[in-house]
């Protein structure tokens, strides 16, 4: 039994590792204090501690950056590191380390495991995709609802995650008074992807400025596409405002100079 009271491998690490290897499992997520027991049966292993995003790229393609989590925020004070917002905040200073051949891993997806609302699940998936985190489903796929399935298979959001440029979004601006954040990142096509996030519980508005946020001339005509709605919103210059971002919700946009 694990510390979270789930079936574990304590005392059977070598046997279980050998079994997984015989089954041809190509990726095993094992949270274990007995890492040495997993080494011998498995040819390749991902492991890291002590700021692995700094030294990890020389020996690995991915590294964990945070602790486990199971909810959006620490509303009861029971476990601040266990919240999605805490984990997201810890990514702010390491986004530059994510790139082709090496990616930050803020842990598996908790979508479908309870503890969050629909909008919070969307926010969670949006950020993990745009941060270029490995998208490892953490819920029981046998019991997922259509709503959860639709989030986990959102094609244009996944396309951002799989973009060959491999560059993470980064925090561009944050309004502490109303709880909004703007994250921007580049794509291999030359387009830009933006995540507009509302930490507040009530709907908020957020404006993307060409000059101060995208660092392009105000007169540039950009086609804006909503990646969750999979809808073109039209051509705009100077700035674009999104109204009524849901509480704890996101809007994910792509900015392009061409059709």
C-alpha positions, 0 to 999 in steps of 0.5 A: 500500500502506498502513502496515498493508500493505493496498491504499490510495489513495496518489496516487489520492485524487482519482480514488478520491474521485470514484469513490466519489461517483459510486457514491453511497457515503454514508459513506467511512472513509478514514485518510489523511495527505493529507486535502486530496486528498479534500475537492474530490470529496466534498460532506461530509467527517468529519475531526477532530483536537485534542479534536474532541469539544469543538468538533466538535458545532458542525460535525459529527455524529461525530468520532474519539476514538482511534487504530486497534486490533486486540486486547483488550489490549497483552499484548506491549507492542508497541502499547498504543494499539492495544488495545481496553482502552486505547481504552475507558479513553480514553472515560471522560473524554469520555462526556458529549460524546456526545448527539443530533447528535454522537457519539464514534467510537472507530473501526470494529468489529474483530469478526471480524478476529481477535486477540480471543476470542468473549467479547472480541468481545461486550465490544467490541460491547457497549461500542461500542453503549452508548457510542453509537459509530457501528457500522461493521463492519470485517471482510469480511462475505463471510467472517463466521461465524454467530457473528460475524453473531449478535454484529453483529446482536444486536437488543437491543444495537443498540436501545441504540445507536439509542435516540433519547435518544443518551446514552452510558453512563458509568463508575460504579465500578471494582474494580482488585483483581478487574478489574470495572467497572460502566457505567450509562446512561439510555434514552429510555423512562426505563429504565437500561442497565448494562454489567458488565465483567470485565477479569480472565481468570477469572470474577468477580461484580459487584453493582449497588446501587440507591442508590449505582449507580443513584441510586434508592431501594432499595425501588424494584422494577425488572424486570431484562432480560438484553439478550444473552440477551433474557430477563427475569430478574425483579423485584428491589429494593435490589441485584442481583448477577451471578455468573461474568461470564466472563473479558474478558466482559460482561453487559448489563442493562436496568432498568425499573420496568414490564413 
